[in-house]
Amino acid sequence: MAVSGSLWRLLPRPVREVPADLAAIIAVVVATNLAVFAPVVRDTWLRVPLGFAFVLFGPGYSFVAALFPERATRPGRGGDATGDDEFEADPVRLRPLDGPIPDAERAVLSVASSVAIVPLLGLAIHFAPVAIRLRSIVVVLSAVTVAMVAVATARRRSISPEARFRTPHRRWAAATRTALFDPDSRAETGLAILAATTLVLAVGGVGYAVTAPQHGETFTEVAVLTDADGEPTADVPSSAAGDGTEGVFVTLENNERRTVSYTVVAVAQRIASDGDPGTATVLEQNELRRFEPRLAHGETWTHSHDIEPTLTGDTVRVAWLVYADADVPATPTLENADYSTHRWVDVPTE
């Protein structure tokens, strides 16, 4: 205990003085980033509850905390702030609060503000020179949430300790017990049960939508770009270099909604010249290269390598055959590959 207290005193004073509720928001932000970026927990169920708290509550709670640093007060008490001790003297007869906002409204505003803030940040990312990916959204939302926590902490410090908001755990527990087990009427009991049922159904519905298998389109995007002095370009040269080599960039983008282990097989193929590319017949095939990247959902892999066809002629193409979480057949072809792309090359003969 003494060791932990000594370690706590080693932290900077501004960190030690962060209110407990705002420190919990910071903890959710850190845990969510670990769940997104750390390989150990990236594909576990922990992402679901952390994602709920991080997206639906954290940004709005820190925003509301920055707007309303004061705690609610009761009328007829001389404007003094209401604390848990004062409430315990009269746990059943709840009186209206005169400001700034009751605890229930603070919770509702937190969720509503999160629902408004997150789409606005997504729109800002869309117009920024950054791709809209899971990681970019997490980074931006984390930065905004932490910034609002800092503002909320500073605003609470600027007012007297008696007026500062603090999480009223005991008051919330007493109010819940009163509403559920000691209501003034059967109507209140029905409303409490209805509210609890609605909350369970809402959270369960959202949870199912997040955890259930996605039925939307899943795919992997594969492309081959020309290596122009170390930079990828879409321009395709009309023929290979004099020694038959050509530099290319191969890119894979995982949109499978899961982590995938890929195998990319580059092959050179001599094609029968029948004038119909759609019914091309492979006369001869040689494997050139093989790569095995592993990508998380939304991740892109780019690799530069040289094409060195072992076949010559004007009906030679190089194909990149992509297999996702699958063994490569003994004879890889465009037909048995999960994804593929190719380009024609004109390798000069001797």
C-alpha positions in Angstrom: 0.0 0.0 0.0 2.8 2.4 0.9 4.6 1.6 -2.4 1.5 2.3 -4.4 1.0 5.6 -2.5 4.6 6.6 -3.2 4.2 5.8 -6.9 1.0 7.9 -7.0 2.8 10.9 -5.5 5.4 10.6 -8.3 2.8 11.5 -10.9 2.5 15.1 -11.9 0.0 17.1 -9.7 -2.4 17.8 -12.7 -2.7 14.1 -13.3 -3.3 13.3 -9.6 -6.1 15.9 -9.5 -8.1 14.6 -12.5 -11.6 13.8 -11.1 -12.5 10.2 -10.8 -15.2 10.2 -13.4 -13.0 12.0 -16.0 -10.1 9.6 -15.2 -12.5 6.7 -16.0 -13.2 8.3 -19.4 -9.4 8.4 -20.0 -9.1 4.8 -18.9 -11.8 3.8 -21.5 -9.9 5.8 -24.2 -6.6 4.0 -23.4 -8.3 0.6 -23.2 -10.1 1.1 -26.5 -6.8 2.1 -28.3 -5.2 -1.0 -26.9 -8.1 -3.1 -28.2 -7.7 -1.5 -31.7 -3.9 -1.4 -32.0 -2.6 -4.2 -29.8 -2.4 -7.5 -31.7 -3.2 -9.6 -28.5 -6.7 -8.0 -27.9 -7.5 -6.7 -31.3 -9.7 -9.6 -32.3 -11.3 -10.3 -29.0 -14.8 -9.6 -27.6 -13.4 -6.8 -25.5 -13.7 -4.5 -28.5 -17.5 -4.6 -28.2 -18.1 -3.2 -24.7 -15.2 -0.8 -25.0 -16.5 0.4 -28.3 -19.9 1.1 -26.8 -18.4 3.2 -24.0 -15.9 4.9 -26.2 -18.3 5.9 -29.0 -21.7 6.3 -27.3 -20.7 7.8 -24.0 -17.1 9.0 -23.7 -17.1 12.0 -26.0 -20.5 13.3 -24.9 -19.8 12.9 -21.2 -16.5 14.8 -21.4 -18.3 17.5 -23.5 -21.1 17.8 -21.0 -18.6 17.8 -18.1 -16.8 20.7 -19.8 -20.0 22.7 -20.2 -21.4 22.0 -16.7 -18.6 21.7 -14.1 -20.9 22.5 -11.2 -23.0 19.9 -9.3 -26.8 20.2 -9.0 -28.3 21.9 -5.9 -31.6 21.7 -4.2 -33.9 24.7 -3.6 -34.6 25.8 -0.1 -31.1 24.8 1.2 -29.5 28.2 0.7 -28.1 27.3 -2.6 -25.7 24.8 -1.1 -24.5 21.9 -3.3 -26.2 18.7 -2.6 -23.9 15.8 -1.6 -24.4 12.1 -0.8 -24.4 12.8 2.9 -27.2 15.3 2.7 -29.3 13.0 0.5 -28.9 10.1 3.0 -30.8 12.1 5.6 -33.8 12.1 3.2 -33.3 9.2 0.8 -37.0 8.8 -0.3 -38.5 12.3 -0.7 -36.6 13.6 -3.8 -36.9 17.3 -4.4 -36.5 19.1 -7.8 -33.0 20.3 -8.5 -32.5 24.0 -9.4 -29.2 23.7 -11.4 -27.2 23.3 -13.4 -28.6 20.0 -14.6 -29.9 16.9 -12.7 -27.8 13.7 -12.9 -30.3 11.9 -15.2 -30.3 14.8 -17.7 -26.4 14.7 -17.6 -26.4 11.1 -18.5 -29.0 11.6 -21.3 -27.1 14.6 -22.6 -23.9 12.6 -22.6 -25.3 10.0 -25.0 -27.1 12.5 -27.1 -23.9 14.6 -27.4 -21.9 11.6 -28.4 -24.4 10.7 -31.1 -23.9 14.3 -32.5 -20.1 14.6 -32.0 -19.0 11.3 -33.6 -20.7 11.9 -37.1 -19.3 15.5 -37.1 -15.8 14.1 -36.5 -16.3 11.5 -39.3 -17.3 14.3 -41.6 -14.2 16.3 -40.7 -12.0 13.2 -41.4 -13.7 12.8 -44.8 -12.6 16.3 -45.8 -9.1 16.0 -44.3 -6.2 14.4 -46.2 -6.7 11.2 -44.2 -8.5 8.0 -45.2 -11.6 7.1 -43.2 -10.3 4.0 -41.5 -11.0 2.5 -38.1 -7.6 3.6 -36.8 -7.9 7.2 -38.0 -11.4 7.4 -36.4 -10.1 6.0 -33.1 -7.1 8.4 -33.1 -9.2 11.5 -33.8 -12.0 10.6 -31.4 -9.4 9.8 -28.7 -7.7 13.2 -29.2 -11.0 15.1 -29.0 -12.2 13.2 -26.0 -8.9 13.7 -24.1 -8.9 17.4 -25.0 -12.5 17.9 -23.6 -11.5 16.0 -20.5 -8.6 18.5 -20.0 -11.0 21.4 -20.4 -13.5 19.8 -18.0 -10.8 19.3 -15.4 -9.6 22.9 -15.7 -13.1 24.2 -15.4 -13.8 22.2 -12.3 -10.6 23.4 -10.7 -11.7 27.0 -11.4 -14.7 26.8 -9.0 -14.9 26.1 -5.3 -14.6 22.4 -4.2 -18.1 22.6 -2.6 -19.7 23.5 -6.0 -17.8 21.0 -8.1 -19.6 18.1 -9.7 -18.7 14.7 -8.4 -20.2 11.3 -9.2 -23.0 10.7 -6.6 -22.7 6.9 -6.5 -24.7 6.4 -3.3 -27.4 8.8 -4.4 -27.8 6.9 -7.7 -28.0 3.6 -5.9 -30.6 4.9 -3.4 -32.7 6.4 -6.2 -32.6 3.2 -8.2 -33.7 1.2 -5.1 -36.5 3.6 -4.4 -37.8 3.6 -8.0 -37.7 -0.2 -8.3 -38.7 -1.5 -4.9 -40.5 1.4 -3.1 -42.5 3.3 -5.6 -45.4 5.6 -4.7 -47.7 3.9 -7.1 -48.1 0.9 -9.4 -47.8 3.3 -12.4 -44.2 4.2 -11.3 -43.4 0.5 -11.0 -44.7 -0.1 -14.5 -42.7 2.9 -15.9 -39.6 1.7 -14.2 -39.9 -1.8 -15.6 -40.7 -0.4 -19.0 -37.7 1.9 -18.9 -35.4 -1.0 -17.9 -36.8 -3.3 -20.5 -36.4 -0.7 -23.2 -32.8 -0.1 -22.2 -32.0 -3.8 -22.2 -33.6 -4.2 -25.7 -31.8 -1.2 -27.1 -28.4 -2.3 -25.8 -29.0 -5.9 -26.9 -30.1 -4.8 -30.4 -27.0 -2.6 -30.8 -24.8 -5.4 -29.4 -26.2 -7.9 -31.8 -25.6 -5.5 -34.7 -22.0 -5.1 -33.7 -21.2 -8.7 -32.8 -23.3 -10.6 -35.4 -21.6 -11.6 -38.6 -21.7 -8.8 -41.2 -23.8 -9.6 -44.2 -22.5 -6.6 -46.2 -20.0 -6.9 -49.0 -16.6 -8.2 -48.1 -13.7 -8.2 -50.5 -10.0 -7.7 -51.0 -8.7 -5.1 -53.4 -5.6 -6.1 -55.3 -3.8 -3.7 -57.7 -0.5 -3.6 -59.5 1.1 -0.2 -60.2 4.3 0.6 -62.2 7.4 1.5 -60.3 8.4 4.9 -61.7 11.7 5.8 -60.0 10.6 4.4 -56.7 7.0 5.9 -56.9 3.9 3.9 -57.9 2.1 5.1 -61.0 -0.9 3.8 -62.9 0.9 4.3 -66.2 1.5 0.9 -67.9 4.6 0.6 -70.1 4.1 -0.8 -73.6 7.0 -3.3 -73.1 9.5 -4.5 -70.6 13.0 -3.2 -70.3 15.7 -4.5 -72.6 16.7 -7.2 -70.1 13.0 -8.3 -69.7 12.6 -6.8 -66.2 10.0 -4.4 -65.0 9.5 -2.8 -61.6 6.0 -2.9 -60.1 4.2 -2.2 -56.8 1.7 -4.8 -55.6 -1.0 -3.6 -53.1 -3.6 -5.5 -51.1 -6.3 -3.8 -49.1 -8.2 -6.0 -46.7 -12.0 -5.3 -46.5 -13.0 -8.8 -45.3 -14.0 -7.5 -41.8 -11.5 -9.9 -40.3 -7.8 -10.5 -40.1 -6.7 -12.5 -43.1 -3.5 -14.4 -44.0 -2.9 -13.9 -47.7 -0.7 -15.7 -50.2 0.1 -13.8 -53.3 1.6 -15.9 -56.2 3.0 -14.1 -59.2 3.1 -16.2 -62.3 4.1 -15.7 -65.9 1.8 -17.2 -68.5 2.0 -17.8 -72.2 -1.5 -17.4 -73.7 -2.9 -18.8 -76.9 -3.4 -16.0 -79.4 -7.0 -16.5 -80.3 -8.0 -12.9 -80.3 -10.5 -13.2 -77.4 -8.9 -12.2 -74.0 -12.0 -13.5 -72.2 -11.3 -17.0 -73.4 -7.6 -17.0 -73.1 -6.0 -20.5 -72.9 -2.8 -20.8 -70.8 -0.3 -22.8 -72.8 2.6 -22.5 -70.3 3.0 -21.1 -66.8 6.0 -20.4 -64.5 5.9 -19.2 -60.9 7.9 -16.0 -60.4 7.4 -14.8 -56.8 5.3 -15.7 -53.7 4.4 -13.4 -50.8 2.5 -14.1 -47.5 1.3 -10.9 -45.9 -1.2 -10.9 -42.9 -3.5 -8.0 -42.7 -6.1 -6.7 -40.3 -9.4 -5.4 -41.6 -8.8 -2.0 -43.3 -5.1 -2.5 -43.5 -3.2 -2.1 -46.8 0.0 -3.9 -47.8 2.3 -2.6 -50.5 5.4 -4.4 -51.8 7.8 -3.4 -54.6 9.4 -6.1 -56.7 10.7 -6.7 -60.3 9.0 -8.8 -62.9 11.4 -11.1 -64.5 9.4 -13.3 -67.0 10.9 -16.6 -67.9 8.7 -16.7 -71.0 9.1 -14.6 -74.1 6.8 -13.4 -76.9 4.0 -10.9 -77.4 1.3 -13.1 -75.7 2.8 -13.3 -72.3 1.0 -11.9 -69.2 2.0 -11.8 -65.5 -0.8 -12.6 -63.1 -0.9 -12.0 -59.4 -3.1 -14.7 -57.8 -4.4 -14.0 -54.3 -5.5 -16.7 -51.8 -7.2 -15.6 -48.6 -6.8 -17.9 -45.6 -6.5 -20.9 -48.0 -3.8 -23.3 -49.2 -2.4 -22.6 -52.6 -3.3 -25.3 -55.1 -0.5 -27.3 -56.8 -1.3 -25.4 -60.0 -2.5 -21.9 -59.1 -4.7 -20.3 -61.8 -7.0 -17.3 -62.2 -10.0 -19.7 -61.9 -9.0 -21.1 -58.4 -7.7 -17.9 -57.0 -9.9 -15.9 -54.6 -8.7 -12.6 -56.2 -6.4 -11.8 -59.1 -5.1 -9.1 -61.4 -2.7 -9.3 -64.4 -0.9 -7.2 -67.0 0.3 -8.1 -70.4 4.0 -7.8 -71.1 5.9 -7.8 -74.4 9.2 -9.5 -73.6 11.7 -9.2 -76.5 13.0 -12.5 -77.9 16.7 -13.1 -78.3 
